[in-house]
Amino acid sequence: MKLQRTPTGRAAPTPGNPARPGAVLAALAAAQFTVMLATSIVNVALPQIRAGVGLSDGGTTWVVNAYGLAFGALLLAGGRAGDLLGRRRVLIAGLALFAVASAAAGLATSPGVLIAARAVQGLGAAAVAPAALALAMGLFPSGPGRGRALGVWGAVSGAGGAGGVLLGGVLTQAWGWPWIFHAVALGAVLVLAAVPALVPRTAGRTGERFDLLGTVTVTLALTCLVWALTTARGAGWTDGRVLGALLGAAALLTAFAVLEVRRPNALIPPRLFATGRVAAGNLLMALLGSVWIALFFFLPLYQQQVLHSSALATGAGQLPLAGANMLGAALAPRISRRIGTTATVTAALLTEAAGLLWLSRISADGSYLADILGPSVLVGLGLSVAFVQLTALAVDGVPPQDAGLAGGLVNTTRQVGGAVGLAALASLAGSVTARAATHQAPAQALTAGYQAAFTVSAAVLAATALLAVLLTRCTGRRTAATPARPAAHPQNPRTPAVPRTG
C-alpha cells in the first residue's frame, strides 16, 4: 500500500489504504512518545528502585545507563535494518521487544534482571525510533505538510521527556516503582495494536546486502564511547577503564571510516552528506542533546535534594515545561516559514540558553515558583523549536531509500551528545559541590554544583547558536548552487529525490 501526494503537500490515502494520514502520524508519534517516556520515567523513582531491588550506587546508575547505552549504540543498525527489511516490519518487531522488556523490568526482583531488561528495552527502542521517523517523513514531502508533521514529532518527543518525570512521580507514589515499567509496557502494547491497522505496509530493499562488518564496528565503537562517558561520571576521567574505552572507541571509529569508503553497500553511504545539511543538522543536534539530557537529570535532583519536593510534586513541576515544549513545537513550522531556518534555529537556541542562564540563579532556600517556573517555560519553548528545525535539517534532501538511516543517525547524535554532555556536566557539578562542601551546608554545596552545570549549559547553547548561523547559511548556499541529482527510489526508478533548498 502506498500513499499518494496531493498538490498541498499532504498525503492522500489510496483506495487500498483507508487509513487517514493524520491517524497514521498519530500512531507513529505515539511510538516516539513511548520511547522518550522510557528514557525519563525512571529518574524520579531511582531511590525507590534502589531500595526495592537492592541496588548498589553503581547499579542504580546502570538502571539509566543500560537503556541509554543500548539505545544509542544500536540506532544506526536499527535505522538501516528498517531501510532494508521494511520499516513497518521493523517497527512492529521493535515495539514487541520493547513491550516484553518493559514488563520484565517491572517484574524484576534482582539487580541483574532489571539492568538486563533495561538493555533489551533500549534495543527495542533503537528499532522503533528511526523506523517511526522514516515512516512519518514518508507520509509528507518537503514543504508545509512535513513541517507540521515535524511539529507533532517535536511536541511528543518533548512531552515524552517531561511527561516521564511526571508519570514516574505519580505512579511511584501511588502504586510503587514497578508500575512505571508496567505503564510503559501497556503503552507499547497499545501502539503495537494500532500500527498494523493504521500504518501502510512498506517493502524492504531486495538485492542489497546488510553491511554487517560496518554495523558491528560502529556499534562496538559507540558502545565503548557511551560506556566510557557514563562510567566517567563515577570513576573519573583518569580511570584506566575509561581511558581504555575511549581509546578503543577512537580506534574503532577510525576503522569504521576506512571501511565505509571502500564498501559498496556502506552502512553510512557518502550520498547521505551530499548537500551538507545532514552533517550540519547532526552536529547541531549533538550539541543540543548534550544539554537536553542533562537538564532532565539536574532539575529533578534540585527539586528533590534541595527543595525537598516529593516525587509527585517533582513530576508535576515538569508540566509547564512540557506545555511550553508542545506549544513551541506547534509554532516552529510557522516561525520558520516567516523568518527562515537560520533565524529560527538561532532564536530558539538563544531562548533556551536564556532559560538555562536564569536557572543558574537557583538558590538553596528558593522555591519552585521563584526559581524554576519561569526558566522552565523559556527552556521548553526554545528546546522544542530547535529540535523540530534540526530534525528537519538532518533529514532534508536525503534519498528516500536512506530515510531510516537518516532517522537513526540524528537520534544517535542526540543520544551520544547527551551522554557526552551529561558525563561532563555531572563531573563538573560533582567537583564544584565537593569543593563547596568544605565550607558550606550540604544544600548550598549541591546548589552550587547545579548552578555551575546550568551556567555551562547556557554557554554551550550560546556557542551552538553562533555555529548554527554559520552552518545553516553555508549549507543553504551550497544546496541552492548545486543542481539536484536524481536519486532513484528502489521501487520507482523514474522518481528523483530532489534536495530542498533554503
Secondary structure, 3 states (H helix, E strand, C coil): CCCEECCCCCEECCCCCCCCHHHHHHHHHHHHHHHHHHHHCCCCCHHHHHHHHCCCHHHHHHHHHHHHHHHHHHHHHHHHHHHHHCHHHHHHHHHHHHHHHHHHHHHCCCHHHHHHHHHHHHHHHHHHHHHHHHHHHHHCCCCHHHHHHHHHHHHHHHHHHHHHHHHHHHHHHHCCCHHHHHHHHHHHHHHHHHHHHHCCCCCCCCCCCCCHHHHHHHHHHHHHHHHHHHHHHHHCCCCHHHHHHHHHHHHHHHHHHHHHHHCCCCCCCHHHHCCCHHHHHHHHHHHHHHHHHHHHHHHHHHHHHHCCCCHHHHHHCCHHHHHHHHHHHHHHHHHHHHHCHHHHHHHHHHHHHHHHHHHCCCCCCCCHHHHHHHHHHHHHHHHHHHHHHHHHHHHCCCCHHHHHHHHHHHHHHHHHHHHHHHHHHHHHHHHHHHHHCCCCCHHHHHHHHHHHHHHHHHHHHHHHHHHHHHHHHHHHHHHHHCCCCCCCECCECCCCCCCCCC
